[in-house]
Amino acid sequence: MPRVERRVTVVALLATLVMLVGGGVAWAAWTVDGSGSATGRAGALAAPTTGSVGTASCTSATTATLPVSFAPADRATGYRVQWSDSPAFTSPTTTTTTGTSTTLTITGAGTAKTVHVRVLSTLGAWVSGSSPVASAPVGPCGPTCTAGSTTVTASGDAWIDEADPTANHGSDPTLSVSSSNSGDQRALVQFDLPALPDGCTLTGATLQMYHASGTAGRTILAGRNTSSWTASTVTNDNRPTSSITDAGSSVSPSEPGTTQQWAVTPVVAAQYRGPNHGFVVRDQTENSSPAATQSYSSTEGGRPPQLVLTYG
């Protein structure tokens, strides 16, 4: 064997021996194939073969989190979890972890899209090929809601009287609600509903009316008007149609000068869906004898009806 060839062979053998001893098990014997998998005498550095992608949760108007978990891979000391809008993983975003689960932060989630996820195993400088690719829907995310409440004052009210069917009571200081076999009386109350903050939905609604006087222990309903009316012209003859389905109910107090309240979330939710024609407040049992009457302060009476809305 020529001297130069023998020298190259000896150098190569020594280099291999040094790498095997100094580099630990099989590191120097590995190569990287075309897919990026490390292969060699000790076998491949494999990527995880099983895993799962959870459900995305919006954290802002444009970002979301996406939980990812996977089975450990043999010989791996760490993992690179990558996501991309492209199934070809063009310019993927990478998160490194030594565990087998992580939560990805997905950007650009203001519109609906599909995110593709894969996992690569690492061992020192070596990186495995790709795990099977998982995909998950993300978005669209909207503005996040800060829970809160707001109080709205009635924009108009009136009461109507079966015994005086053509009379308008849209400017009276009190609203009369009566059950009587000689003619029932009902109150009508209108609110201009405010737009809820971006990202928020209605979580509660309470109608409040100042109870000036009346018969204690009567169940009073707060239902929904289903046709239009105007406080200055409404009478019993042209009164709006109404519904007491999902109406709030409240028992009239024993003492005057207190605020009576009705839980009216379903009614207000329907008003937000539209149309909004306000409330009808009436006795649960009309046409009764003896008559039972409640008197509430109106918008002209100094203590107008109010609607408390909560959202989240």
Buried (B, 14 or more C-beta within 10 A) or exposed (E): EEEEEEEEEEEEEEEEEEBBEEEEEBBBBBEBEEEBBBBBEBEBBBBBEEBEBBEBBBBBBBBBBBBBBBEEBEBBEBBBBBBBBEEEBEEBBEBEBEEBBBBBEBBBBBEEBEBBBBBBBBBEEBBBBBBEBBEBEBBBBBBBBEEEEEEBEBBBBBBBBBEEEEEBBBEBEBBBBBBBEEBBBBBBBBBEBEEBBEBBEBBBBBBBBBBBEBBEEBEBBBBBBEEEBBBEEBBBEBBBEBEBEEBBBBEBBEEBEEBBBBBBBBBBBBBBEEEBBBBBBBBBEBEBEEBBBBBBBBBBBEBBBBBBBBBB
